């Protein structure tokens, strides 16, 4: 029972951390979410899938250059993220799928929250209705390799 309450609480926290809109939000020139920098991997969990769908996530993040790329190898799609809002522990992106547009949603909102220096929470919201569709915990690649994980 405690695990169920904890899981529901975690999902509510993720949902509420992403309630702000990305419309008319600009990232200031001084915003440099360098805590995002590096290579990250994780397993995505689809909330509305009938078959408990999961998929691999690979991110390359470079705050200084503003280049944020994403790949979903098991779904055979990839693209980039445009940063809308950032601070010391949270960043909001719009996802632009460039390869495999028929296999992944394009234009979704991603809320990335810093858990610690080696872990990020990932929350995906559908583009038109702002409904949460997926989540993950991402691990910094160096940390994952430390435990023998090369990819998911």
N, C-alpha and C positions, 0 to 999 in steps of 0.2 A: 504494500500500500504506500509506503514511504517513497519507493522508487517511482510509482505512478504520479504521486503528488509532485515529486521533484521534476519529473519529465514535463508535466503540464506547466509547472512554474517556469521552467527553462524556455519552453515554447512561447509562453506569454511574454517573458522578458525579451526574447528575440523579436516578437511581433511588435511590442511597444517601442523598442529601440529603433524601429524602422517606420514609425507612423508619420514622420515628417515627409512632406512632398519634395520631389526633386524639381518641380516646376519653379521657374524664376529664381533659382538658387545658383549663385556663381561662386566659384572657388577663388579666393583672393590670391594675388601673386605671392603673398607671404606664406600661404598654406603649403607646407611641404611634409606630407605624412610619411616621413622616412621610416617609420616603424613598419610600413608595408614592404619595404625593399627586400628583394630576394626571390627565391623560388619556393613555391608552396605546393603541396599536394593534399588531396583529401578524397573522400567518398561522399558523393551527393545522395541525399535521400528525398525522393519525390513524395510529397504528402498526399497527392490525389490519385496516385497510381493504385490500381486494384491488385497488382501483383508485387507490391513492395519493391518497386523499381529503385535500383541504385546505379550509379555511374561514377567514373573517375573524373577528378578535377585536377588540372595542372595550371598554375598561375606563374607568370613572370612579372614582377612588379619593380618599377624603377621610378620613384617619386621625383627625383631630380629632373629627369628627362620628360616626365609625365607619360611614360609609356607603360601601359598595363595590358598584357595579353593573357588570354584564357584559352585553354583547350579542354575539350571533353572527349578524350580518345575513344572511349567505348561507345560514344554516340556519333563519332566521326564528324564533329563540328568544332569550330574554333572562331575566335574573333578578338575584339578588343573591348576595353572598358573606358568610358569617358567619365572622368571625375567631376562630380557636381558639388560635393561638400566634404570637408575633412576637418578633423581636429586631432588632438593627441591620442584618441582612443577609438574613433569611429570614422568611417569613410562611406560615402554614398556614390554609387556609380550607375551609369546606364550601360547596358550590355548591347554591343553591336556584333551580331553573328555575321561573319564574312564567308565562312566555308561550312557547307552543310545546313543551309538556311531552312531546308525542308525537314530537318531532324531536331532542331533546337528552336526555342522561342527567341525571337529577336525583339530588342527594345525593352527587355525587362529591367527592373531596378534591383541592384545588389546592395545590401548593407553589410559591410565588413566591420567587425568589432574586434579590437585587440583584447585577447584573453591574457597573454603574457608574451614574452619575446619570441617564443617558438610556436604559438598557437593563435589562430584567428577563428572567429565564428563567421559563417557565411550564410546569409539569408537571401533567398531569391523571391521577388514579387512579380507577378504577371504584369505585362505592360499596360493594359487598359483599365483593369479594375483594382489594382494595388492589393490583390489577394496573395498571401504567402503561399508559395508553391513548392519550395524545397529548402533544405538546410544542410549544413555540413560543419565539421570542425576541420580546419586546415592546419597542417603541420609544416613547419619550415623544413625544406629538403635536407639541410644539414643534420637536423635533429632526427628526421626519419631514417637517414642513412646510418646514423649512430646506432640505431636499433636494427639495422639490416634491411630496412624497407627501401627499395629502389623506385618502385612505382606501385600503383594500386590496380 
